[in-house]
Amino acid sequence: MTGRYTVITNNPLVLENLKGRVPVAYRDVSYVELLREVRDQIHKGGKLLTHPLSGSVKPGETPYKSVMLLSGKGDVDERSLDLIENAIQACSKFQRKGPYRPEVDKDFQLVDWTLLEGAIASAGE
Amino acid sequence: MKLEIGNIFIKDIQFAAEAKIADGVLYVDKAALEKVVLADETIKSVTFDIAKPGESVRITPVKDVIEPRVKVEGRGGIFPGVIAKVDTVGSGKTHVLKGMAVVTAGKIVGFQEGVIDMSGPGAAYTPFSQTLNLVMVCEPVDGLKQHDYEKAVRLAGLRVAVALGELGRNVTPDETKVYETCGIKEGIEKYPDLPRVAYVQMLQSQGLLHDTYVYGVDAKKTLSTILCPTETMDGAIISGNCVSACDKNPTYVHENNPVVEDLFAQHGKTLNFVCQIITNENVYLADKQRSSDWTAKMCRMLDLDGVIVSQEGFGNPDTDLIMNCKKIEAEGVKTVIITDEYAGQDGKSQSLADADASADAVVTGGNANEVVILPKMDKVIGTLDYINKIAGASAETLQPDGSLKVELQVITGATNETGFLKLSAR
């Protein structure tokens, strides 16, 4: 893989686990707001490295999302744009749930982390 | 490869001092099974319960459903690489305890999934309302991490299923079925005029509670590969996933995959069932590219005329599904894809998160956002503590009268993408 990737996340556990390992852009925003931020980056030339709808814990159910992005300054990557637009559209199909008890919140963080962990194993650090 | 399946029809399950099968009744020695489970020191306690079709019983949160089997002739043992030692399975003779299942339940994470109702409107949506279920709820030792707990429950369920399957070793089956596939050259010579068809099965492979294992290997670390379909009947594929339970394949579905069953039924008649291709559904996009490239390449190398592709899950796997479909079609091989839909509660939204014009033959398992009311049951095995936290559930899920207002997503197997369903639009 060429270039350095960044993980865009709203999951504090991802920030903690990746500290000093790979660049993390932590945002204290909602699931769908995070996807919109990723879309902004794609419009600036970024390229998706992971699927924005990773995991079977649905948008609206889990508050957490982490996406791996290759930064770039070139043309818009059409495939990435397609994936992120479809992901944002899919969010509207699910009802918003929560707030959750702290231990449930931690479990959502953990599952989001394990979804990303497999991608990091594939991408390398 | 030739496998003989001997079905032993189980008509009832009872707890007893001596474990045995007699006159179609499975007698379960609870104390002996407790020892099987507690051999893993990370499990603090286990409770067993029996749930029968038609009873006012709700089982939740369901983790896995497993059918007990035993290998009586041929290589290897059930669940190779996991419970039995690694050896190629799928040939010889296997006995099956038909009509029953081991159901594992227990809270691993706080938003646990999976409901099986044994009666009422919810029962129509899950095939496991029709099986006699031995339900086991495992409690972990204090402080056990979720990964370790998930693994402990997964393996405990398989060990119990193997222990029960062993009771059928010397029982004469009520029914025998034979499944046989040919080698590549042999198949071409034997069925020169029949279309060459394979089954492409996509496996969940994303992370904790989203994993599948093939001969004990985590599917996200595998390349797309070929199986003889009879291997799955001996437990070559096991489930480690249950999140959004409607469209996940419990181990029971892998053992009884209806696509495999139906293709065998047509083998030598209307088609030549060549093989099963398994591929994964990773989160990393380059992995998707590689896996779908390999799947399409194998379809071409095997000179297939057509494939049936089944998905497992929604969202991320929609992309794998479309990549597989598009690339296989581009190799000149016809595809039929099996999926399910997340079309919103009103059914008006786009069903899949990806699409392509080549996906022009699609079978659906139903709309997972469909809302159903599940009336209160007299007995709950497991706990309702987490029901408001599962996919398809909301803050209003648990109604004042004790009924549940949920989307189909919560029901184990409700929109299964291998077609392992009770309902159809036919």
Boltz contact constraints between the chains, C-beta under 6 A:
constraints:
  - contact:
      token1: [A, 49]
      token2: [B, 285]
      max_distance: 6.0
  - contact:
      token1: [A, 50]
      token2: [B, 283]
      max_distance: 6.0
  - contact:
      token1: [A, 50]
      token2: [B, 284]
      max_distance: 6.0
  - contact:
      token1: [A, 51]
      token2: [B, 283]
      max_distance: 6.0
  - contact:
      token1: [A, 51]
      token2: [B, 316]
      max_distance: 6.0
  - contact:
      token1: [A, 51]
      token2: [B, 319]
      max_distance: 6.0
  - contact:
      token1: [A, 53]
      token2: [B, 315]
      max_distance: 6.0
  - contact:
      token1: [A, 53]
      token2: [B, 316]
      max_distance: 6.0
  - contact:
      token1: [A, 53]
      token2: [B, 353]
      max_distance: 6.0
  - contact:
      token1: [A, 54]
      token2: [B, 283]
      max_distance: 6.0
  - contact:
      token1: [A, 54]
      token2: [B, 316]
      max_distance: 6.0
  - contact:
      token1: [A, 55]
      token2: [B, 206]
      max_distance: 6.0
  - contact:
      token1: [A, 56]
      token2: [B, 243]
      max_distance: 6.0
  - contact:
      token1: [A, 56]
      token2: [B, 244]
      max_distance: 6.0
  - contact:
      token1: [A, 56]
      token2: [B, 313]
      max_distance: 6.0
  - contact:
      token1: [A, 57]
      token2: [B, 243]
      max_distance: 6.0
  - contact:
      token1: [A, 58]
      token2: [B, 391]
      max_distance: 6.0
  - contact:
      token1: [A, 61]
      token2: [B, 391]
      max_distance: 6.0
  - contact:
      token1: [A, 86]
      token2: [B, 353]
      max_distance: 6.0
  - contact:
      token1: [A, 90]
      token2: [B, 353]
      max_distance: 6.0
  - contact:
      token1: [A, 93]
      token2: [B, 342]
      max_distance: 6.0
  - contact:
      token1: [A, 93]
      token2: [B, 344]
      max_distance: 6.0
  - contact:
      token1: [A, 93]
      token2: [B, 349]
      max_distance: 6.0
  - contact:
      token1: [A, 95]
      token2: [B, 394]
      max_distance: 6.0
  - contact:
      token1: [A, 97]
      token2: [B, 394]
      max_distance: 6.0
  - contact:
      token1: [A, 103]
      token2: [B, 110]
      max_distance: 6.0
  - contact:
      token1: [A, 104]
      token2: [B, 110]
      max_distance: 6.0
  - contact:
      token1: [A, 104]
      token2: [B, 111]
      max_distance: 6.0
  - contact:
      token1: [A, 104]
      token2: [B, 389]
      max_distance: 6.0
  - contact:
      token1: [A, 107]
      token2: [B, 109]
      max_distance: 6.0
  - contact:
      token1: [A, 107]
      token2: [B, 110]
      max_distance: 6.0
  - contact:
      token1: [A, 111]
      token2: [B, 208]
      max_distance: 6.0
  - contact:
      token1: [A, 114]
      token2: [B, 207]
      max_distance: 6.0
  - contact:
      token1: [A, 114]
      token2: [B, 208]
      max_distance: 6.0
  - contact:
      token1: [A, 115]
      token2: [B, 206]
      max_distance: 6.0
  - contact:
      token1: [A, 115]
      token2: [B, 207]
      max_distance: 6.0
  - contact:
      token1: [A, 115]
      token2: [B, 283]
      max_distance: 6.0
  - contact:
      token1: [A, 118]
      token2: [B, 207]
      max_distance: 6.0
  - contact:
      token1: [A, 118]
      token2: [B, 220]
      max_distance: 6.0
  - contact:
      token1: [A, 118]
      token2: [B, 283]
      max_distance: 6.0
  - contact:
      token1: [A, 119]
      token2: [B, 283]
      max_distance: 6.0
  - contact:
      token1: [A, 119]
      token2: [B, 284]
      max_distance: 6.0
  - contact:
      token1: [A, 122]
      token2: [B, 284]
      max_distance: 6.0
  - contact:
      token1: [A, 122]
      token2: [B, 287]
      max_distance: 6.0
